[in-house]
Structures are given as structure tokens and as C-alpha cells.
């Protein structure tokens, strides 16, 4: 694939990656593809972990709030 200078800004990342003018070595192309795949997988993993942490915090806060309400109710019944 031949890339002209004036159309370089219009090319997609895939076209630039597989263009023989910019990246000549196939080993470097494969390494870049693997790096992109690994980066995407890591971003997905971080998003899933953030979701789990958010759910854990919401459950913890709700349990703690319920326990505080129960303790306050128990204390007021013990006083009366």
C-alpha cells in the first residue's frame, strides 16, 4: 500500500500500520498489534475492577448504614 504525503492525515491507524512506507519490519507490526490488544485487554480489566470496587463500596455503605440505624434503635429501646 502506497501512502502519499497529502493523504497521510486522512488515513486510519490500520492503514498506517500496514503501510510498507512507515513500518517496514513485519516483526514491529506484529509487536504493535500485540501491544494494542494487550492495552485494550488491560483497559477492560481496569473497568471491570472499578465496577467491582464500586459495587463493594455501595454494599458496604448500605450494610454500615443499616447497622447504625439498628444500633440506634436498640439503644433507644434499652433506654425506655
Steps between C-alpha positions, in 0.01 A plus 500: 500500500650828393433804716518850357613789715185712463261216593693391808270686740193332349629145544380283783732345755461163331601639162807663652586182687492282190659758273842381388623859480477576872563165669724276295563212738219244541633417848440857612150489349417182692646650819286812457187291441568294813566818699166646387317177589666482844418867566134441413483193724659693787250783459214251511650340811533838673139586413376170644705549817362854540148359468570235766649759736198728450256218574702396805501855635125542443424172679736588786349845547145363496586229756678753721205742482254223585716393794518856630121534478455166678745596775325834552160328520634241745650771720175702508298188594748416777467850648119493508 
